[in-house]
Amino acid sequence: MSLNFLVAPDFSPQQFSGWHLLNTLLQRRSGQRIHLLLPADAAEQARYMDEGRIDLIYASPFDAATLVREAGYVPLARPAHRADEMVIAASAQSSLERVEDLRPGCAIALTEQRDVRLIGLRLIEPADLGERDVHWQRVDSVQAAARLLLQGRVDAAFFSADAFHALARPTRAGLRVLVESALRDIAHMLLAHPRAEEQARALMPALLGLGKDLASRDVLDAVGLPGGFEAVSREDAEFMVDLMDTLLE
């Protein structure tokens, strides 16, 4: 039986081919058939999930928390030595120097990444800003958010830290980081649907062994996960779920 493996659509465009390489490598080293699904956006991911045919998902922290607690998905692994952080940035030409310089009525661009939005709302609290104090500008990609900043059409933007640092160097040069989170305990997570747990666990030796040779290190670099993966327990996942709940309070 083939495993349907979905990857959350929050990786940079440069990593698209890397996920195909990783999937091919996992198939070769595990002997299992894996059908890779790379949805273009959150709406397409939701359609796949609603169809009920996803066996394995590399989920964002927010989605992982929901899937573990509400849908019974089984946590298997997470990136080693890598947490999901986020950045609030402004144009380098703006007068904003730090997050406290943001004012009620400011315009902030962001994508549909709910965990980035959730952390960002916490990070703007020092400016005495809440969700209703901001004019939110929804965009389809981090590149679109960066363009709005460079064009002076928004005051700030929320980015995942990985996506921000993966922006082209000339783009980053036109932006100024106001704040970058350092939560350390929030990360993407590889989860298995309960029906596919046994088959998914059979993949773990191949997955956890990535990074021990040059070929697999190159593939991990291509998906932005140079440290590879580490096993995660149910207790580890529950700790992150509790932390996400705290951020929602």
C-alpha positions in Angstrom: 0.0 0.0 0.0 1.2 3.5 -0.8 1.4 6.2 1.8 0.0 9.5 1.0 2.4 12.1 2.4 1.4 15.7 2.6 3.9 18.5 3.3 2.5 21.8 4.8 2.6 24.5 2.1 4.8 26.9 4.1 8.2 26.0 2.6 10.0 28.4 0.3 9.6 27.9 -3.5 13.4 27.0 -3.7 12.7 23.9 -1.5 10.0 22.4 -3.8 12.4 20.1 -5.7 14.1 19.2 -2.4 10.9 17.6 -1.1 10.7 15.5 -4.2 14.3 14.4 -3.7 13.6 13.6 0.0 10.6 11.6 -0.9 12.5 9.6 -3.5 15.3 9.0 -1.0 12.9 7.7 1.6 11.3 5.4 -0.8 14.6 4.0 -1.9 15.9 3.4 1.6 12.7 2.2 3.2 11.4 0.1 0.3 8.0 1.7 0.7 5.9 3.5 -1.8 5.1 7.1 -0.8 2.9 9.4 -2.8 4.0 13.0 -2.1 1.5 15.8 -2.0 2.6 19.4 -2.0 -0.5 21.6 -1.8 -0.1 25.2 -3.1 -1.8 26.8 -0.1 -3.8 26.2 3.1 -7.1 25.9 1.1 -5.7 23.0 -1.0 -4.3 21.4 2.1 -7.7 21.6 3.7 -9.3 19.9 0.7 -6.8 17.0 0.9 -7.4 16.6 4.6 -11.2 16.7 4.2 -11.0 13.9 1.6 -9.6 11.8 4.5 -6.8 10.1 2.5 -3.7 11.6 4.1 -1.6 9.0 5.9 1.4 11.0 6.8 1.7 14.8 7.2 4.5 17.2 7.9 2.4 19.7 9.7 2.8 23.2 10.9 2.8 23.6 14.7 -0.8 25.0 14.8 -2.1 22.2 12.5 0.0 19.6 14.4 -1.6 20.6 17.7 -5.1 20.3 16.3 -4.4 17.0 14.6 -2.9 15.4 17.6 -5.5 16.5 20.1 -8.7 16.5 18.0 -8.1 13.9 15.3 -5.9 11.4 17.0 -2.9 11.7 14.7 0.3 10.0 16.0 3.5 12.1 16.5 6.5 10.5 15.0 9.3 13.0 14.4 10.3 16.7 14.2 13.2 18.6 12.8 16.3 18.2 15.0 17.8 21.3 16.5 15.4 23.6 14.7 12.4 25.4 16.1 9.7 27.4 14.2 10.4 31.1 14.9 8.9 34.1 13.3 10.0 37.6 12.2 8.2 40.9 12.2 9.8 43.2 9.6 9.4 46.7 8.2 10.9 48.5 5.2 14.4 49.7 5.8 13.2 53.0 4.6 10.5 53.4 7.2 10.9 55.2 10.6 10.1 52.0 12.5 13.1 50.7 14.4 11.4 48.2 16.8 8.1 46.5 17.3 7.1 49.1 20.0 7.1 51.8 17.3 4.0 50.2 15.7 0.8 52.2 16.3 -3.0 51.5 16.3 -4.3 51.5 12.8 -1.0 50.2 11.3 -1.2 47.8 8.3 0.4 44.4 8.6 0.8 41.9 5.8 0.7 38.1 6.5 0.0 34.8 4.9 -2.4 32.1 6.0 0.1 30.5 8.4 -1.9 30.4 11.6 1.1 29.7 13.9 3.0 32.7 12.5 -0.1 34.9 13.1 -0.5 33.4 16.6 3.1 34.1 17.6 3.0 37.5 15.9 0.0 38.6 17.9 2.0 37.9 21.0 5.0 39.8 19.7 3.1 43.0 19.0 1.7 43.2 22.6 4.6 45.4 23.7 3.2 48.0 21.3 -0.2 47.7 23.1 -1.7 46.3 19.9 -4.3 43.7 19.7 -5.9 42.0 16.7 -8.5 44.7 16.3 -5.9 47.5 16.3 -4.4 46.3 13.1 -5.4 46.5 9.4 -4.5 43.0 8.2 -3.4 42.6 4.6 -3.7 38.9 3.5 -1.2 37.7 0.9 -0.5 34.4 -0.8 3.2 34.3 -0.2 6.1 35.7 1.8 7.4 37.2 -1.4 4.1 39.1 -1.8 4.4 40.4 1.8 7.9 41.6 1.1 6.8 43.4 -2.0 4.1 45.3 -0.1 6.7 46.4 2.4 9.1 47.5 -0.2 6.3 49.4 -2.0 5.4 51.2 1.2 1.8 49.8 1.1 2.0 48.2 4.6 3.8 49.2 7.8 5.1 45.7 8.7 4.7 42.1 7.8 4.7 38.7 9.6 7.1 36.0 8.3 8.2 32.6 9.4 11.9 33.1 10.3 12.9 30.4 7.8 11.0 32.0 5.0 12.3 35.5 5.8 15.9 34.4 5.8 15.3 32.5 2.6 14.3 35.7 0.8 16.6 36.9 -1.9 19.5 39.0 -0.5 18.5 42.2 -2.3 14.9 41.8 -0.9 16.2 41.3 2.7 18.5 44.3 2.3 15.4 46.5 1.8 13.8 45.2 5.0 14.5 45.8 8.7 13.8 43.2 11.4 11.8 44.7 14.2 11.7 41.5 16.3 12.4 37.8 16.0 10.9 35.2 18.3 12.9 32.8 20.4 10.3 30.3 21.6 12.5 27.2 20.8 9.7 24.7 21.8 7.4 25.1 18.8 8.2 23.1 15.6 6.7 21.4 12.6 5.9 17.7 13.3 5.6 14.5 11.2 2.3 12.9 12.1 0.7 9.6 11.0 -3.0 8.9 10.7 -3.9 6.1 13.2 -4.8 3.8 10.3 -1.3 4.2 8.9 0.7 4.2 12.1 2.4 0.8 11.7 3.4 1.5 8.1 4.6 5.0 8.9 6.7 3.8 11.8 8.4 1.4 9.4 9.8 4.5 7.7 11.4 5.9 10.8 14.8 4.1 10.5 15.2 5.6 7.0 14.0 9.0 8.1 16.1 9.2 11.3 19.1 8.0 9.4 19.2 10.9 7.0 22.2 13.1 7.4 24.7 10.3 8.1 26.0 10.4 4.5 26.8 13.1 2.0 24.0 12.3 -0.4 21.3 12.6 2.3 22.9 15.7 3.8 22.6 17.4 0.5 18.9 16.5 0.4 18.3 17.8 3.9 20.0 21.0 3.0 17.6 21.3 0.0 14.6 21.3 2.2 16.1 23.6 4.8 16.5 20.9 7.5 20.3 20.4 7.8 19.9 18.8 11.2 17.7 16.1 9.9 14.9 14.6 12.1 14.6 13.3 15.6 12.0 11.0 17.1 9.2 12.7 19.1 7.1 11.2 21.8 3.4 11.7 22.6 4.5 13.6 25.7 6.7 16.0 23.6 3.7 16.6 21.3 1.4 17.3 24.2 3.8 19.8 25.6 3.8 21.7 22.4 0.0 21.5 22.2 -0.2 23.0 25.7 2.2 25.8 24.7 0.1 26.6 21.7 -3.0 26.7 23.9 -1.1 29.2 26.2 -0.4 31.4 23.2 -4.1 31.4 22.3 -5.2 32.6 25.7 
